[in-house]
Amino acid sequence: MNITTNTTGVADFDFFIGNWKVKHRRLKERLANCQDWLEFDGNTSVSKILGGAGNVDDNLLDMPGGAYRAATLRSFDVEKGIWSIWWLDGRYPTQLDVPMQGSFVNSEGQFYANDTYAGQAIRVRFLWSMPAPDQPRWEQAFSVDAGTHWETNWVMDFHRIK
């Protein structure tokens, strides 16, 4: 991830450029004390945009109830030193999720937003890490108490397609 040597942050997501097989683990029910996970595969293709100050990925999520496509748009604000991340679910093509914002610190990406889930106000967290060389992990968690406690509800483990 070469994050610690990056002084501007604009190259923080360069590790993610390329094509990936994805192993998804997602809670069957969120914010319901559920311990049952749904596991499924997917593919992701990531490209730079905005002269390298952003990237976009195209995702195929092969869920048991039916596959769907989604996209992520990321852009870096050089003046503020933060990334903004938007998710577009192909099943709801007129809606962008609330943007997540944050940065990489000590080789971990931390991104946050205030949102709602099932009518309830929540705090959302994305964590990016690299548990093994060239095998990034993304995790999503929700909090109903402003970030005191978190429920991780989705994990993606990426494996580069050579």
N, C-alpha and C positions, 0 to 999 in steps of 0.2 A: 503494500500500500504506500509507500514513500510519502507519507503524510508529514512526518516530523521534519523533513527537510524542505517542505513547501512553505515559503514565506507569504505567498499571496492567497493561497487557498483555491485559486482558480483551477488547479490540477487535482484537487482532492478526489474527484471521481474518475480520474484517468484509469485506475485499476479495473474499472467496470466496463470499459469500452470493449465491445466484441460480442460474441455469441455464447449463450449459456444454456445448459440443462438446469432445471430447477426442481428441487424437492420441497414441496409445500407441506407445512403442518399448520392447521387452523382449527381453533376451538369450534366445536359444533354450535355452541351457544355462548355469546359474549355477555359478561357482567351478570352471570346467572350461577356462579359457583360450579360451573361445568368443568369436568376433568376429562371429557371425551374429545379426542382429536380426530379430525379428518385429515387423511394424508393423500396427496395427489401430485402428479408431475406437471411440468410446464416447460416452456422455452421463453427465453428473453434475448432480444437483440438490441444492443445499445450503440448509439452513434453520437459524436460530438456535433454541436450546433453553436451558433453565435460566435464563431471564430474561436471556439474552445472554452468560452465562458458559460457553456451550458451543455446539456445532453438530453437526449430523448430515448426512451426505450419502448419497444413494442413487445407485448407479452401475450402468450397463449397460456391460459390456465385450464388444464384438463380436469375439471372437477367431476366427481362422480355423477352429479345431476345434469351434466352437460358442459362442454367446453365454452369458453368465452374469451374475448380479447380485451385488453386494457393497455393504457399507455401512461408513462410517467414523463413529466417535463421537469427539468431542473435548470435553474439559472443562478449564477453567482453574482452578487452585488459587491464589486471590488471596493467601493467606498466604505460599506458597512462590514465587509468581511464575512458575509453570511450567504448561505444557500437558501433558496426557496424551492419547494417541491410540490408539484400538483399531480394528482391521480385522476385519470379519466377512465371510467369503467365503460366498456363498449355496450353494456346492457342498458346504460343510462347516458346516451351520447350527448345530451344537452347540459350535463352537470359536471363541473369540476369540483373536486373536494377542496375544502379549506386548505390553503397552503401551509405546509410544514416549514419551519425556519430553524436554522441552526448551523453548526459547523463541526469540523473535526478537531478533537483535542486528544493528544496522546494516542493517536491511531484509532480512535473510536469516533464515529459520527453520531451526533446527538441532535435530534430535530423535534420540535414541539409545536403544538397548535391547540387552541381551544375550539371545541366542536360540540356537536350533539350526537347522541346515539339513542335511537328509540325514544326520542323526546326528552332525554336526560342530558344535562350539561356534563361534558367530560373534558379531560385533558388527554391529548394523544401524544405518544412518543414513538419515534422511529430511532432504532439503534443500528448502526452499521459497524461490523467488526470483521476481522480476518482470522478465524480460528485455525486455519491451515493455509499454507502458501497457495495463492491463486484460487482460494475457495471462500469467497466472501459470504457473509451471513447478514440478513436483514431481519429485524424483529419489530413488531408493532405491539404496543401495549396501551391500555386505557386506564385512566384513573378517574374515580368519581369524587375524590377528596383533594383536588388541586395538586396532585403529585405526591402525596404522602405514601399511598399504596398503589401498586401497579398490577394489572392483570395482563400478562403477555398472552395475546390471542392469535398471533400469526407469526410464523417463522419461515423464512425462505433460505435454503442453502443452495448456493450456485456452484456449478462445476463447468469450467470453460470447455467449449467445443473446440477442439484443435482444428 
